[in-house]
Amino acid sequence: MPHNSREIIEGYTLEIISRSQAIQERCRRLLSKDFASQAPIALAKTIERICQYLEEATKALYGLINWESINSEELESFLYRLRDTDAIIRRLGADVRYVDGARTQRLPWSIIRAVEKFIKVLVPEITIMLRPQWKYNYSIAATDLRKRYYSDLDEYQDLLPNKPLEKYVFQDFKQPFHIISFPSLERKNILLHCLLSHEIGHLFSVSYLNKSHSDFLKNVSTKIGNIVKGKYFDFNNLPLFKHNQIQKEIQYEINRAEFVWKTGLAEVLSDIVGTLLFGTNR
């Protein structure tokens, strides 16, 4: 049976809908649990609504297939969009673990509200959520979940023009949303949780690095180019293909310098912010 036959596509569509409904049910069950803040509740509601939205979009997409006249190229295009939808839903299923981990019994619940209030004063335009992780490390997700979810759903608005995303999906998800993780083994170690201030610092460092990014590249590109060219004797008389190779090498070294600069400076800035917030005895 061809991979894009009607039976296969109908079955695949039903699988996508079933996966979406399973995630919705999981979110509804989690919403009956106890949470120390509103952030995981907002995330669970949003994931549930996104799955509802994608379920309707999947049905609308399937409804556009005219089996009497469709050709193989058009059918392949529909199948591609179904696969894309399935991939988003699978990622959402993985994101449910963040909500599950943010239940009160799994967090240092007594500091959650204090930390959230503290961050609201410092960066009121951002929402954060704490969750445990098995990895023995403190970290912050650089990805803004709201931005990622919005980008995922943008291509489906033509299928559901009467359901604007802000009204039907993101009513509880108005701000950039970041997740801060801590080692689950240290849930009750209040002294170690001062490291949260370093992760909060990353929220500040991002804006600074974005502003300084172009200035850094402007200052470093010429210097790197001269250093790389200086490795080659009689650079101006080299054959053309060699010049192309050297340009690739220069760009590689610029990209490497940019990565080291951003990574290192982000950590230094985060340490500075952490020290200003929680003092030098962290």
N, C-alpha and C positions, 0 to 999 in steps of 0.2 A: 504494500500500500504506500503511495507517495507520501512524503512527509508533510505536504501541503494539501492533502485531500480534505474534503469537507468533514469527514468523520474525525480526522485527527484534529483539525482546527476547532471543531465544536467541543471535542473532549478537552482540549487545552484551555479553551475559554472557560469551561466549567471548573477546571482545576484552579484557574486564577481567581475566580469568584469564590470558590471554596476556601482558598488560602486567605483571601481578604476577610471573609466572614469569621474564620477561626481567630484571626488577630483581633478583630473587633470584640469577639467574645472574651478573649484573654484580657483585653483592656477593661472591659466592663467588670470582670471579676476583680481585677486589681483595684479598681476605683472603690470597691467595698472595703479595702484594707485601710489601715491607719498610716497616715503620713504626717511628718513633722512640719511640712510647709506646703504651699500651694503649687510649687514648681513641678513636682512629679505628677500632680493631678492634672495640671495644664498640659503636660506632655502626653499623658495617657489619653486625655480627651482629644487632643490634636491628632495623634496617631489613629485613633478610632475614626475620626472624621475623614482623615485622608484616605483610609481604607474604604469607607463608604463612598467617597468621591470617586476613587479608582474603580470600585465595583460598578458604579453607574456608568463611568466612562468606558469600561470594558464592554458592558452591554450595548452602549450606544455605538461603539466601534464595530462590534459584531453585526449590529443591525444595519450598518452601511454596506455590508457585503451583498452584492447582487449575484447570487450563485448561477443565474441563468446566462449572464453575459460577461462575467469577470474573466480576465486573462491571467496567465500564470505570473506575469510581472506585477500586476496590481495585487494579486493574492499574496505574493511574497512581501509586498509593502505592508499589508495588513498584519501578516504574521510577524514582521519586524516590530511593529508597534505593540503587538501582544507580548512579545518577548521583553520589550522594554518595560512594559507595565508590570510584568511578572517580576522582573529584577528589582523594581522599586518596592513592590510589596514584600519581597523577601528581605530587603534591607530594613524595612519597617518592622518586620517580625523580629529581626535581631535587635533593633532599638528598644523593644519592649523590655529587654533585660535591664535597661537603665532605670525604668520605673520600678521594676521588681526589686532591684537593689536599693532603691531609695525609701523603702518602707521603714517606719520608725524603729522597729526592732533591730535593723541592720545598720543604723547610723548612730553617731554620737549625738543623739537627739537633743541633748540639753544645750548644745552650742549652735544648732542649725539656725534658729530664728535670729540669734545674735549676729552670726556671720552674714546672713542675708540682709539684715538691717544695716550692718556696717557697709556692705557692698553697695546698697541702695544709696547711701550717702556719697560714696566715692564715685561710682559709675551708675547713676540712676537710669541710664538708657539701656542697661543690660540686665538680663535675668540669668542667674546661675543656679545649678542644682548639684548637690553633693551625692556621690554614690561610692560604694566600696568596690575595690577590684582585687583579684587574686595576686596580681603583680605587686611586688613590694616596692611601691613608688607612689609619690604624689604627682599628679599631672593634670593639665587642663586641656580639653578638646579645643583646638584652634578653630575647628569648623563651627560656624554658626548654624545650628540646626534649623532655625526658621528660614534662613537664606537657602539652605540645601533643600528643604522641603518645598519651598516656593518654586525653586528652579526645577525640581522634579515634576511639579504639577503644571507648570506654565504651558507645556505643549498640549495639554488636554482641555484647555479653556474653549477651544473651537468646538469640542464635542459637547460641552455643557455650558453654552453661552448664558443660560439663565441662572447659573449658580456661581456668582463671583466668589473668588477664593477668600477674600477678607471677611465676607459675611457668613459663608457656609463652612469654612475650614479653620481659619485662623483667628476666630473671635477671642480665644483665650491665649493666643500666641502672638502678641503684638510687638514684642521686643526681640532683639538678638538673644539667643539662648545658648549658653555654654555649660558644659558639664565638667565639674572638678572631681577628680577621683582620688581616693586615698586607700592605703593598704588595709584590707579587711581585718587582718590580724591585729591592727592597732586601733580598733574602734574605740576602745576605752582609754587610750593613751592621750590625755588632754595636752601634755607637754609637747608631744610630737606634732600635734595638730597646728601648732604655730607655723608649720611649713605651708599651711594654706595661704599665708600672706605672700609667699613667693609666687604661688600660682595666680593669685589675684594680680600680682605685679605684671604678669604676662598680658593682662587685659589693657594695661597702660602702655606697655612696650610696643604693642602692635601699631598703635596710632603714631607713635614717635618714629618707628622704623619706616612706616609708609611715607611719612613726610620727608625723611632724610634719604630715602632710597635713591632718588635721581641724583642728588648731590654726591653721594658716595660713588655711584657708577661714573659720573662725570670726572671725578678726581682720580679714580683708579684706572680707568680704561686706557688712557694714554700711557701711563707708567707701565702697566702690564704689557702693552703692545711693544714698547721700547725694550723691555727686558727680554721678551720672547725673540724679537728680531735680532737682538744683540747676540743671541746664541749662534747665529749663522754668519759665517764669513762672507763678505761682499754681497750683502742682502739684495742690493738693487740690481745685480746682474744674474740673479737666480732665474731659472725657467719659470714660465707662467704657472704650471701645475704645482710647482713648489710654493709659489706665493699663495695659492689656494689652500694648500695644506697648512701653511703658517697661519693664515687667517682663522682656520678652524681651531688651531691650537690656541691662538689668542682668545677666541671666544670661549673655549673650554676653560682656560685659566681665569677669565673674567667671571664666568658662572661659578667656578669653585671659590673664588675670592668673595663673591656675593653671598654664597651659602655660609661660609665661615663667618663673615661679618655679621650677617643677620642672626645666625645661631648663637654666636658668642655674645654679641651685644644684647640680645634678648635676655639671656641668662643674667648678665651683669645688671641690666636695668631692673629686672625682676627682683634681684637681690637688694638693690637700692630701695625699691618701693617696699619690699618686705621688711627691711630694717626700719624705714620711716614709720611703717604701720605698727609693728609689734616690738620694735626695739632691737638692741644689738645682742641680746642674750638668747636669740633663737636657737 
